[in-house]
Amino acid sequence: MLKGNMLIAHGGGPTPVINSSLLGAVREAKRHPEIETIYGARFGAEGILSGDMIDLGQVSQENLDLLAKSPASALGSCRRKLTDEDYPAVLACFQALNIRYFFYNGGNDSMDTCHKIHQLAVRSGYELRTIGIPKTIDNDLAVTDHCPGFGSAAKYAAVSSLELAQDVSSLPIHVVVMELMGRNAGWITAASALYADQMPCEHLVYLPEVPFDKVSFLRDVQEKFSKGRGLLVTISEGIHYADGTPVADSGVVDGFGHKVPGGAAQALSDMIMQETDLKSRAEKPGLLGRVSVALMSDVDQQEAEQAGAYAVRCATEGQSGAMVGFQTVRQPAYATELCLIPLEQVANAEKKFPPEWIGADGCSIQPAFKDYCKPLMGAYDSRFSSIR
């Protein structure tokens, strides 16, 4: 039995259920006497480097239980990319606090950080159990069937798009372009089409997996709008031309060197008004799509909590150097099993939206995606009974 302290940290953008994974990890850790103090790093890697920690074992049960319905990251997160010079300081922090169990809850870049910390501990002969807990609304982590956070973001996109379609059809005087999150992968934007067959207006969908073509876009917009029902266009923030140039580029990069999207919906709305005789307006829920507790998926919340608990359980059993993953079947009924995936298989790897789920026209979504996505979104309450 490896006795010592535990540290958990968050990396990258929060999700509606990242706190549920934290809750699951802390609850499980309290069941294991070999885990003595349960630390949480404030603002992810920044907190590790500065020694800014919270003793989560001292948090009341009442406050811990609130995590299941709390948006954003209770610990705080960051987008700091650790450098080679940072890693010795990370190891020194772990040694000083006797951290023997480390859990990093994040996406692609965070799994790379987690992998490097695991490798550093091995090279240094420091006994450390390192497990990654998956988190990303983008659903772009490799190997795993899906990621905690996506089901809730997909639900937000699906419900918001259907509601907006009602508004578009009731006053069909302009094209409405709604931009959804997703820099390189179009999973969230694809979810905007889950109820396209119930929309009272026309609908077009543009993902970053399909290079944007201005000529065909304007042609499709004019053709759809001419039907007189109104037109809703949903796009991923990261759509780009065939040469890789973003439709909208802020000129800014984040801490990991990724380009920060610069307002694609407004760019397309302006394009429509400048190139056609149609009116247009842009909508951008932005961060609202990853923070809504009102539209949190119950399945997503439960799976996120289970992932946190499973990570701790596996670590206490001697596992290390892996990320928690989901193995899922959907027929005859939805069921999922947790598993461990080697970190080297997911670090910096990106899972794009499958091309076979994109319509031949490049601006629609195939029914197979509905079968994949709907179970992850969980149940709807009576306010959305019309979209069951």
N, C-alpha and C positions, 0 to 999 in steps of 0.2 A: 504494500500500500504506500503510495507516494503522498506524504503529508506536506502541506504548504498552503499558500494563499492563491486566490483566483483573481484574475483581472478580465473584465469585459469592456470593450470599446466599440463605438459606432464610427463608420467611415462613409463618406459620400452623402448624397441627398437622402433625407428622411423619407419614410413611407407612413401610411396610416397605421401599419401594424408592426413597425420596428420595435416599439415599446412592448409589444406582446412577446416578442422573442426574448427581450430582456427579462420580462416577468417569468417566462418559462425557465430561463437559465438560473435565475436567482432562487426560484422555488426548488428546483432540482438540486442546486448546490447545497441548500440547507438540509437536504436529506443525507448528505455524505460527510461523515465526521472527519475524513481526511482533508476536506477543504475547510480551512480555518477562518480566514477573513475573506470576505467577498468585496473586492474593489471594483468600482466603475471609474473609467478615465473620463474626465471632463473634456469634451470636444476632441474625442478620438486620439489620433497620434499626437496632437498638440499637448494633450493632458499627460500622455506617457512621458514625453520629453521634458515637460515642466514639473512633473510630479503632482499634478492637480488631480487628486483622487477623491472619490466619495466612498465611505464605508457603507455599502448597500445592506450589509447585515444588520445595521442599526436603523434602517428605514422601517417604519411601522407597517404591519400587515395591511392596514387600511389604505395607506398610501401606495403600497405595492399593487394592491388590487385595482387601483385607479389606472394603472398603466394600460390595462386591456382596452380602455376607451379614451386614451389620451393621444392626441395627434402629435406629429413631429417627433423629435428625439429628446427624451427626458434627460439623457446624459449630455446632449450636445454632440455635434459631429464636425467634420472638417473635410477639406479636399487637399490636405497637405500630402505631397509625395515625398516619402522619406528618401534621403540621399545616402550614399555609402558612408558619409561622415556621421549620419544620425544613428545608424544601427548599433554601434558600440554604446551609445547613450541609452538606447532602448534596453540592451542587455544589462547595463549597469543598474537601471531602474528596477528590472525584474530581480536581479540579485539582491539589491538593497531591501526590497519588500518581500523577498522569498516567494515570488510569483512562480508557481509550478503549473498553473492551469491558465491558459490564455485563449480568449475567444474574441474574434473580430467579426462584427456583424456588418456586412457591406456587399458591394458588387464586384465587378471585374478587377478594378484597381486595388480594392481592399483585399481581395483574395491574393493578389500578387504580393502585397505587403505582408499578409499572413504567411504566405509561402516563404518569403525571405526571412522572416523572424524564425520560422521553424528550422530553416537551413542553418541560420546563424547559431541557434541553440545546439544543433547537432554538431556543427563544426567546433563549437566551444566546449563541448562535453558538459553542457548545462542541461540537466534533466527538466524538460518542459513539454507539457502536453498542449499542442496547438490545434484548435479546430476552428474553421470558418463557418459562420452562420450566414446563409444566403439572404440578401436583401436587395431588391431593386424593383421599382415600378416598371422599368423598361423590359423586364422579362428576358434579358439578353445574356444571362449566365449560361455557359456551355454545359452540356451533358444532362443536367437536371431537367425534368419535364417542365417545371415552372418555378417561379420564384415568389416567396412571400412579398406582398406589396402589390404585385401585378393584378391579382383578382379584384382588389379594391379600386385601383386606378382604372381598370377595365370597366368596372361597374359605373364609376363616375363618368367615363367617356360615353358609355352606351346610354345611360339615363339622360345626361346633359344633351347629347345629340338628338335624341328623340324629343325631348322637351323643346329644344331650339327649333326643331323641324316644325313643331306646331305653330310657333311664332312666325317662322318664315312663310308658311302656307297661308296664314291668316292675313298677312300683308305682303303679298308677293311682288313688291315693287323693286327689290334689289337682290343681288346675290350676297349671301352671308358666307364669309370664309372664317372657319374656326380652326385655330392652331392648337394642337395638343402636344404634350411632351414626348420626346423621343428623338435623340440626336442622330443616331445611326441606325436604329431599329424601329420598325413601325408597329410594334405590337399594340400599343395603346391606341393609336389612330385607327388601326384595324377594328378595334372594339367599338368604334363609333358607328360601324356598319352592322352591328349585331341585330339591330331592329330596323334595318333599312326597309324591310318588307312592310313595316307598319308606319313608315313615314308618309305623311300626306303631301310631301314635296319631293322634288328630284334630289338626288344625292350623288356626289362624286367624292372619291377618296384618293389621296396621294401620299405614298409612303416613301421613305428614303431609299428603299430597296429598288425602286424604279426611277431611273434618271428622269428629271423633269424636262418636259419639252414645251416651250412656250406656245408654239403654233398649235399643237394638238390640244393643249389646255384651253386656249381661247376658243377653239372650234367646239370642244365639248361643252364649255360653259354656255356658249350661244345656243347650241342645239338643245341642251337641257332646259335652259331658261325659256325658250320659245314655246314650251309646252304649257306655259301659263300657270303652273302649280307652285312656282317659287323654286329656288335652288339653294341647297346647303352644300358647301364644299368643306370637307374636313381634311386637314393636312398635318403632317408631322413637322415639328419645328426645324428638323434637319434636312428637309428636302433640298436637292441639289441638281445642277445640270450634269450632262454626261461627262464633262471634263472634271467633275468634282467640285466646281465652284458653287458655294451655297446660294440659294435663291435670295437669302438675306444673311449678311455677315456683319456681326458687331465689331469685328476686328480685335476682339478680346479673347484670350485663352484663360482657362482655369488652372488650378494648381497642378493638374496632371497633364497640361499641354493640350487639352481638348478645346476646340473652338466653341465659344459661347454663341448660341443661336441669336440672330439679331432681328426677329420680327417678321417671319415669313408670311403670316396672314395679312399684315398691312401691306407688304410688298406685292402680294398677289391681288389684293383688293385695289391697290393703286393701278396695277397693271390692267385689270379689267376696265376700270373707268377711263384710263388713258387710251386703251386700244379698241374699245367697243363703245357703243352708245348706252351701255347698261350702268346702273348705279350699283354700288357695292359697299359693304361695311365689313370690318374685321372684328373678330372676337378672340380673346385669348385668356382662357381660364388660368393658364400658367400653373403656379404652385398650388392653386386651389385643387387641382386634380390629384395631388399627392398628399393632401392634408385633411381631406374630408372624412370626419368620423361619422357624419350622418349617413354617408353612403358606403361605409366600411362593409366589406364582405364578411359574413360570419365564418365562412369556410376559410378565408384568408387569415382571419384573426386566430382561429383555432390552430391552423397549420403553422403559423408563425410561432405561436407559443410552444407547440410540440417540437419545432425545430430547435428552439433554444434549450429545451429540456434534454432533447436527444444529444445535442452537442456535449453537454456536461456529463451525461451518462456515459457516452463513449469515451470521453477523456479519462474518467475515473476507472474505466475498464482497461486503460492502457493505450488507447488509440491516439494518434497524432498525425499532423501533416495532411489533413483532409478537410473537405467541406461537406456539410450536411446537404443531401440531395433528395429529390422526390422521384420515385418510380410509380407511375400512375397508369391505371386502366380506366376506361370510361364506359365500357360495355361489358355486361348488361347494366351495370350501375357504376357510378364513380367510386373509386377506391384508390388510396395511395399508401405507399410504404416509404419510410425514411431509410436512407442508405448513406454511406460515406463515399465521396469521390476524391481521389488524390488531388491535392491543391495544384499540382503542375498541369493538370488537365483543364483547370478553370481560370488560372491566373492570366489576366489580360486577354482571355479568349472571349469572343463576342458571338452570340447566337442571333442571326438575323431572322426576320420573318420569312417563312418558307415561300419560295416563289410559286409553288403549286397551289398555294392558297390565295394568290392574287389572280383576278380575272384576266382574261386574254386582252381586254381593253386597257389594262394597266391602272384602272381607276375604280375598281370594284373588288369586293372580297368574296371568296368562294364559301359555300355552305359548310365545308369541312372545318373551317375555323370556328364556326358556331359550336360544333360538337366538342371541340377542344376547350373553348373558353367559357361557355356558360356555366359549367359546374364549378369553376373557380370563383364565380361571382356570388355564389350562395343564394340565399332567399331574399325576396323583396317583401317589403311591408305593404300595408293597404294603400299607401299613397301612390304606389306604382303598380297597382293591380292591373292597369290597362296594358302593361308591357310584360305580363307573365309569358 
